[in-house]
Amino acid sequence: MPLHFSACTFGYRRRQRIIHDFDCELPPGRTVVLGPNGAGKSTMLGLAASSLRPRSGSVSYQGMATTDRRTLHAYRRRVAWMPQQLAAVPGLTAREQVTYVGWLKGMSRADAWEQSLRALQQVELGERADVKIGRLSGGQQRRVGVAQALVHGAEVLLLDEPTAGMDPRQRTVLHQILGSLPGTVHVVLSTHDTADLEAVYDNVLVVLDGEIRFQGPVGEFLSHADSAAVPGRQADSAYHALTERDRAWAS
Ligand SMILES: Nc1ncnc2c1ncn2[C@@H]1O[C@H](COP(=O)(O)OP(=O)(O)OP(=O)(O)O)[C@@H](O)[C@H]1O
């Protein structure tokens, strides 16, 4: 069963509505979440990570709702979340940090220690595994965040702008990692980067002002592009068509 948002509404304060009546099923495969700054992408991922609690409606995976205390532990074991800011324990090395997250997700210490190196090698940080997180660059810290999300073999990977601050090679490495995951894994990744969209993702979700503006396969998303869009710019064109048309009419 997919990751399911059912009539989900959320606000950080009373009466505030950041997410409105979100209703969607995110199938296995790679879903990219697009939308302007402040659209609600991180909030949506926070809800899926069970870090935020819907005000009404629900978020569930395999029939387990994030609001059900009886299944919350099992839900969290299946889901990995890379938030925009890496929440690192001060003083830990990259490998210790990734091991710690693996252990929190239910791995044995020995397993987590072993798998942490594998995950760091996947993001090409194997040689920096023993460096303290505070001494890594911003882009390297984001890669530690990706390694944390990969360490325990989660069924659902929630990645909040993982490519922000990554150099082009590391973006390619991340795309290769996403491509190598089993087809049963649900990847939900937010980004402002529409390059290579067709090659990397299966589905697109466009969020605007806390509402779902579009959900569907990449091909259907690209069909919204201006017919005059030059090759390589179709994703940009489709994104603008879906996020700006109503604003232009309203002004
Ligand atoms: N902790 C918070 N407390 C109060 N308001 C918040 C909080 N986090 C986000 N918001 C507000 O919720 C709205 C949606 O923010 P969110 O971070 O989900 O957007 P986003 O689409 O991820 O944006 P970006 O592309 O800039 O990362 C914004 O108006 C933001 O100001």
The ligand as an SDF file (V2000), in Angstrom:
LIG
                    3D

 31 33  0  0  0  0  0  0  0  0999 V2000
    8.2560   25.9130   12.2670 N   0  0  0  0  0  0  0  0  0  0  0  0
    7.4380   26.7570   11.6460 C   0  0  0  0  0  0  0  0  0  0  0  0
    6.6570   27.6040   12.3420 N   0  0  0  0  0  0  0  0  0  0  0  0
    5.8000   28.4480   11.7300 C   0  0  0  0  0  0  0  0  0  0  0  0
    5.6490   28.5310   10.3810 N   0  0  0  0  0  0  0  0  0  0  0  0
    6.4150   27.7160    9.6450 C   0  0  0  0  0  0  0  0  0  0  0  0
    7.3420   26.7970   10.2200 C   0  0  0  0  0  0  0  0  0  0  0  0
    7.9460   26.0990    9.2210 N   0  0  0  0  0  0  0  0  0  0  0  0
    7.4250   26.5900    8.0630 C   0  0  0  0  0  0  0  0  0  0  0  0
    6.5130   27.5390    8.3150 N   0  0  0  0  0  0  0  0  0  0  0  0
    5.7120   28.2490    7.3200 C   0  0  0  0  0  0  0  0  0  0  0  0
    4.9890   27.2930    6.5770 O   0  0  0  0  0  0  0  0  0  0  0  0
    4.9420   27.6420    5.1980 C   0  0  0  0  0  0  0  0  0  0  0  0
    5.4440   26.4780    4.3590 C   0  0  0  0  0  0  0  0  0  0  0  0
    6.8310   26.2770    4.6650 O   0  0  0  0  0  0  0  0  0  0  0  0
    7.6490   25.0400    4.1010 P   0  0  0  0  0  0  0  0  0  0  0  0
    9.0010   25.0970    4.7430 O   0  0  0  0  0  0  0  0  0  0  0  0
    6.8570   23.8160    4.2450 O   0  0  0  0  0  0  0  0  0  0  0  0
    7.7480   25.4370    2.5570 O   0  0  0  0  0  0  0  0  0  0  0  0
    8.6910   24.8450    1.4150 P   0  0  0  0  0  0  0  0  0  0  0  0
    7.8170   24.6220    0.2450 O   0  0  0  0  0  0  0  0  0  0  0  0
    9.4480   23.6750    1.9280 O   0  0  0  0  0  0  0  0  0  0  0  0
    9.6650   26.0540    1.1400 O   0  0  0  0  0  0  0  0  0  0  0  0
   11.2050   26.0850    0.6290 P   0  0  0  0  0  0  0  0  0  0  0  0
   11.1880   25.7610   -0.8230 O   0  0  0  0  0  0  0  0  0  0  0  0
   11.5860   27.5100    0.8680 O   0  0  0  0  0  0  0  0  0  0  0  0
   11.9950   25.1280    1.4650 O   0  0  0  0  0  0  0  0  0  0  0  0
    5.7610   28.9400    5.0290 C   0  0  0  0  0  0  0  0  0  0  0  0
    4.8640   30.0160    5.0070 O   0  0  0  0  0  0  0  0  0  0  0  0
    6.5910   28.9820    6.2950 C   0  0  0  0  0  0  0  0  0  0  0  0
    6.8180   30.3120    6.6920 O   0  0  0  0  0  0  0  0  0  0  0  0
  1  2  1  0
  2  3  1  0
  2  7  2  0
  3  4  2  0
  4  5  1  0
  5  6  2  0
  6  7  1  0
  6 10  1  0
  7  8  1  0
  8  9  2  0
  9 10  1  0
 10 11  1  0
 11 12  1  0
 11 30  1  0
 12 13  1  0
 13 14  1  0
 13 28  1  0
 14 15  1  0
 15 16  1  0
 16 17  2  0
 16 18  1  0
 16 19  1  0
 19 20  1  0
 20 21  2  0
 20 22  1  0
 20 23  1  0
 23 24  1  0
 24 25  2  0
 24 26  1  0
 24 27  1  0
 28 29  1  0
 28 30  1  0
 30 31  1  0
M  END
$$$$
